[in-house]
Every structure is written in structure tokens, then in C-alpha cells.
């Protein structure tokens, strides 16, 4: 199973930035982000401590649902 970080990198660098791409770009530049994690709790806990913008956790939850669907297939 690939890590959540690896999955989220597909959302980086969009020409018209949205919250998903902003979160992915932040994750890329955040050196201490748990880049190898496949654990919801680990990534969520990190974001609760270091959230880059007000709705980052809700965006993470949306992306996590997509991540789970893609990794199960």
C-alpha cells in the first residue's frame, strides 16, 4: 500500500490552486510530515498540531476517503 503522502502528491502543482493542491504542496515542503505513513491517526494527529490553513483537516478527510477507495481497488 502506498503512503498517503505519495497519493496526495498527485494533487500538487495545479495551474489553478485549490485547497487540495495547497495541502499537497504544504505536505511536500513540510520536512517532518509523516511521509511514509498509511495510518489515518498518525497523519490526522500531525495535521491537528501543524495545520497549514483553517480547513486543512476537512480537506485531509476528503482526500483520505479518496485514498482509501483507490488503495482498496
N, C-alpha and C positions, 0 to 999 in steps of 0.2 A: 504494500500500500504506500503510495507516495504521501509525502507530508502535506499538511495544509498550506504551508508556505509555498511549496512547489506548485500546488494547484493555483494559489492566488496570483502567482506571477503572470498568469495568462491575462490578468486584468490590468497590468501595468502599461504605462506609456500610451494611453489613448489620446487621439488628437483633440477630443473634446472631453476633458476630465470630468468624471462624476465621482460620487462617494466611494464606489468600489475601486476605482483606479487610484484615488487618493489614499485609501487604506493600503492597497498593494504597494504603491510607491513608498509609503511610510515604512511598511514592513521591510522592504528592500534596503532602506537606508538605516534601519534600526539594528545596530550590531548585536544587541542582546536578545533580540526576538528569538523565541524557540523554533528555529528553522527546520528542525528535524522531527518536530512533534506531529503525532497523529491524534493527540488527545484534546478533546474539546475543553476539558477542565484546565489543562495547562495553558492553552492559548487564551482562553477566556480570562483566566486569572491574570495573565500578563497584561492583557488589554485593559482590565479593570484598574490596574496600577498605573499604566502608562498611556492611556487613551490619547491618541493624537488630535481628536476633534470630538465634539459633543455626541454625535450619533454613531461613532465608530463601532460601538458594541452591537448596536442593532444591525449595522451593515455586516459585521462579522457573522452574526446569527443567520442572516440571509445567505451569505456565502457558504457558511458551514452546511446548510441544508443542501445546496447545490453540490458541494464537495462530497457529502455523504451519498447522494444519489449517483454521482459519477463513479465513486470508488466501489460501490456495490455491484454495479453492472459488469 
